[in-house]
Amino acid sequence: MPGVASAAPSRYVALGDSAASGPLIPLPDLSMPGCFRSTANYPKLAAAQLGLALTDVTCSGADTNDMFNPQETDLGTAPPQLDALTADTSVVTLQIGGNDAGLVGLAESCLNVWPEWLSGDSCKDEYTAGGRDVYGERVAAVRPRVDAVLAAIHERSPNARVFVVGYTTYLPPDGCYPRVQVWPRDANYIQAKIDQLNQVLADASAAGGATYVDIRTPGVGKDVCKSASVRWTEPFIPENVAAPLHPNATGMRGMATVVAAAIGG
C-alpha cells in the first residue's frame, strides 16, 4: 500500500564447506575467489525461493576450525565464517564435517584401476584392519567440533533458526565398478562413513537446538553412478561442470528445494 514500508527480508547466513559452496558450478561468485562459491549453489537458490537476504560465506576446503578462524585459500584469506553472524540473523544453514573427517581423501584412496580378481588393495580392508575402523573414529571425533559450532551460532545469533544440512548419497549399494573405479565393498564403506557422519550431524542437531536437513534420502537414485542428466554428484571424472565428488548444478537445485522446504516449513 502507498505510504506503508515493506518489512525488510529476513537475514539468512549460509555456513559450510564445498558441498555447500558449489565449486566450479557456473557462474562463479567472485566475492571471495579462493572459496570457489557458485552463484547457483543451494544457499543462493533457497534464499531466492524464500525471499531471504543472504550472506553466503561457504568456502571450499572449510572445516569446523574455519568457522572460528581465518581460512587460507590459494587466492586469499577468508574471514572466520562465524563473523558473518549478527544478532538480527534469523536463519542459518550449516554444512560441515566432511573435511574434518577427511572423507574426500578416503574416496580418492579407494580408487582401483584393477578389478578385485586381478590385483590391488581394498581400502576398506586397510582401514578396518586389526579390529579398528580408522575413518569411523575420525567421523566420531567430528561430534564435539560440531557441538562447539552450534553453541557459537546460538551465542552470536540467539534468535536464529539453525538448520544443519547433511551430505547426499554419493554411491549406490556395491557401487558400479568399473564405471566408477571403486570396488563394491569399498563403495559400501565410503557411503557407510558418509551415513555415519550424517548421523553425527543429526544427533548434534537434536542436542544443539538445530534442525537436521536430510539430503541423503532425496539423493537416493541420484548418485555418481547415474547418468549426467540425473545425478546430483559428479564422479572422479566429471561430465558436468562441477568439481569431482561434489554436487553439480542439478544437485544444487534439488538440494535447494529440500533446504527451502525445511526453512519454510
C-alpha positions in Angstrom: 0.0 0.0 0.0 1.3 3.5 -0.6 3.0 5.1 2.4 3.5 1.7 4.1 7.1 0.5 4.2 7.5 -3.2 3.4 9.3 -5.3 6.0 13.0 -6.0 5.3 13.7 -9.6 4.2 14.9 -11.9 6.9 18.6 -12.3 7.2 20.0 -15.7 6.2 23.6 -16.7 6.7 25.0 -19.8 5.0 28.0 -21.5 6.6 29.8 -24.6 5.3 32.3 -26.3 3.1 32.5 -27.2 -0.7 29.3 -29.3 -0.5 27.5 -26.1 0.1 29.7 -23.6 -1.9 29.5 -25.5 -5.2 33.0 -25.3 -6.7 33.2 -24.9 -10.5 29.4 -24.7 -11.0 28.8 -21.8 -13.3 28.8 -18.9 -12.7 31.4 -18.2 -10.0 30.7 -15.9 -7.1 33.8 -13.7 -7.1 33.3 -12.1 -3.7 36.0 -14.5 -2.3 37.5 -16.3 -5.3 39.5 -18.8 -3.2 36.3 -20.2 -1.7 35.1 -21.3 -5.2 31.5 -20.3 -4.4 28.9 -20.6 -7.1 26.1 -18.2 -7.8 24.0 -21.3 -8.3 24.7 -23.1 -5.0 21.8 -24.2 -2.8 22.1 -21.3 -0.3 21.6 -18.8 -3.1 18.8 -20.8 -4.8 17.0 -21.4 -1.5 17.3 -17.7 -0.5 15.8 -16.7 -3.8 12.9 -19.1 -3.4 12.1 -17.8 0.1 12.9 -14.1 -0.4 15.6 -14.1 2.2 18.5 -11.6 2.3 21.5 -14.0 2.1 25.1 -13.7 3.3 26.9 -16.7 1.8 30.3 -17.4 3.4 30.5 -21.1 2.5 34.0 -21.9 1.4 35.6 -24.9 -0.3 38.0 -26.8 1.9 36.4 -25.4 5.1 36.3 -27.5 8.3 35.0 -26.7 11.8 38.2 -24.8 12.6 37.4 -22.3 9.8 34.2 -21.4 11.5 36.2 -19.7 14.2 39.5 -18.8 12.5 40.6 -17.3 9.1 40.9 -19.8 6.3 43.8 -19.6 4.0 43.0 -20.3 0.3 45.1 -20.2 -2.8 43.6 -16.8 -3.6 43.5 -15.1 -0.3 42.4 -15.4 3.3 38.7 -15.9 4.1 37.5 -14.4 7.4 36.1 -16.8 10.1 32.7 -17.8 8.8 31.0 -17.2 12.2 31.9 -13.5 11.8 29.0 -13.2 9.3 26.5 -13.8 12.1 24.8 -10.9 13.8 22.2 -10.5 16.5 19.5 -10.0 13.8 20.3 -13.1 11.8 17.1 -15.1 11.6 18.1 -18.2 9.5 21.4 -20.1 9.5 22.4 -23.2 7.4 25.5 -25.2 8.3 27.0 -28.0 6.3 30.3 -29.1 7.8 32.3 -32.1 8.9 33.3 -33.8 5.7 36.7 -32.2 5.7 37.2 -32.8 9.4 36.7 -36.5 8.8 38.8 -36.5 5.6 36.1 -38.2 3.5 37.2 -36.8 0.1 40.7 -38.3 0.9 39.0 -41.6 1.8 37.2 -41.7 -1.5 40.3 -40.8 -3.5 42.3 -43.5 -1.7 39.7 -46.1 -2.7 40.2 -45.8 -6.4 41.3 -49.1 -8.0 42.2 -49.4 -11.7 42.5 -53.2 -11.4 39.4 -55.4 -10.7 39.4 -57.4 -7.5 40.1 -60.7 -9.1 43.3 -59.4 -10.7 45.2 -57.4 -8.1 45.1 -54.4 -5.9 44.2 -53.5 -2.3 40.9 -52.8 -0.7 40.8 -49.5 1.2 38.0 -50.9 3.4 40.2 -53.8 4.4 43.1 -51.5 5.1 41.1 -49.0 7.2 39.3 -51.7 9.2 42.3 -54.0 9.8 43.0 -55.2 13.3 39.5 -54.5 14.6 39.8 -50.7 14.2 37.8 -48.5 11.9 40.1 -45.6 11.1 37.6 -43.5 9.3 34.8 -44.5 11.8 37.0 -43.0 14.5 37.6 -39.8 12.5 33.9 -39.4 11.9 33.0 -39.9 15.5 35.6 -37.2 16.5 33.6 -34.6 14.5 30.7 -34.6 17.0 32.3 -32.3 19.7 33.5 -29.9 17.0 30.0 -29.5 15.5 28.6 -29.1 19.0 31.0 -26.2 19.5 30.0 -24.6 16.2 26.3 -24.8 17.1 26.9 -23.3 20.5 28.7 -20.4 18.9 26.0 -19.8 16.4 23.3 -19.6 19.1 25.6 -17.3 21.1 26.1 -14.9 18.2 22.5 -15.1 16.8 20.3 -16.1 19.6 17.1 -15.7 17.7 18.1 -17.6 14.6 16.6 -20.8 13.4 19.6 -23.1 12.7 19.5 -25.9 10.0 22.3 -28.4 9.8 22.4 -29.8 6.3 23.6 -33.4 5.8 25.5 -34.9 2.9 23.8 -36.6 0.0 24.0 -40.1 -1.4 27.3 -40.4 -3.3 27.4 -44.2 -4.1 24.7 -46.8 -4.5 25.0 -50.2 -2.8 28.0 -52.0 -4.2 28.9 -49.0 -6.4 29.2 -49.5 -10.2 32.7 -50.8 -10.9 34.3 -50.2 -13.4 32.3 -47.2 -14.4 33.3 -45.6 -11.2 36.6 -47.3 -10.2 35.8 -48.3 -6.6 35.3 -51.9 -5.7 31.9 -52.9 -4.3 32.9 -53.4 -0.7 34.9 -50.2 -0.8 31.9 -48.3 -2.2 29.8 -49.6 0.6 32.5 -48.5 3.1 32.7 -45.0 1.7 28.9 -44.5 1.8 28.7 -46.0 5.3 31.1 -43.4 6.6 29.1 -40.6 4.9 26.0 -42.1 6.6 27.8 -42.2 9.9 28.7 -38.5 9.5 25.1 -37.7 8.7 24.0 -39.5 12.0 26.6 -37.5 13.9 25.2 -34.3 12.4 21.6 -35.4 13.2 22.5 -36.2 16.8 24.4 -32.9 17.2 21.4 -31.0 15.8 19.0 -32.7 18.2 21.2 -31.9 21.2 22.2 -28.4 20.0 18.9 -26.7 19.2 19.1 -27.1 15.4 17.0 -28.8 12.8 18.7 -31.5 10.7 18.0 -31.5 7.0 18.2 -34.9 5.4 19.8 -34.7 1.9 20.8 -38.4 1.9 17.2 -39.7 1.3 16.3 -37.3 -1.5 19.7 -38.1 -3.2 18.9 -41.9 -3.4 19.0 -42.8 -7.1 20.9 -39.6 -8.0 24.4 -40.9 -7.1 27.7 -40.7 -9.1 26.8 -43.9 -11.0 23.7 -42.4 -12.6 23.6 -40.5 -16.0 25.0 -37.0 -16.2 21.5 -35.6 -16.5 20.2 -37.4 -13.4 22.9 -37.5 -10.8 23.4 -34.8 -8.1 27.1 -35.5 -7.6 29.9 -35.9 -10.1 32.2 -38.9 -10.1 36.1 -38.8 -10.2 36.0 -37.7 -13.8 33.1 -35.2 -14.1 30.9 -34.9 -17.2 29.0 -31.8 -15.9 30.8 -28.6 -15.0 31.5 -29.2 -11.3 34.3 -30.4 -9.1 34.9 -34.2 -8.8 33.0 -35.8 -5.9 30.9 -32.6 -5.4 27.4 -31.5 -6.3 26.6 -30.4 -9.8 24.0 -27.8 -10.8 21.2 -30.4 -10.9 22.2 -31.5 -7.4 22.2 -27.9 -6.1 18.7 -27.3 -7.5 17.5 -30.5 -5.8 19.1 -29.6 -2.5 17.8 -26.1 -2.6 14.3 -27.4 -2.9 14.8 -29.6 0.2 16.5 -26.9 2.2 13.9 -24.3 1.3 11.1 -26.6 2.3 12.8 -27.1 5.7 13.3 -23.4 6.3 9.8 -22.5 5.1 8.1 -25.4 6.8 
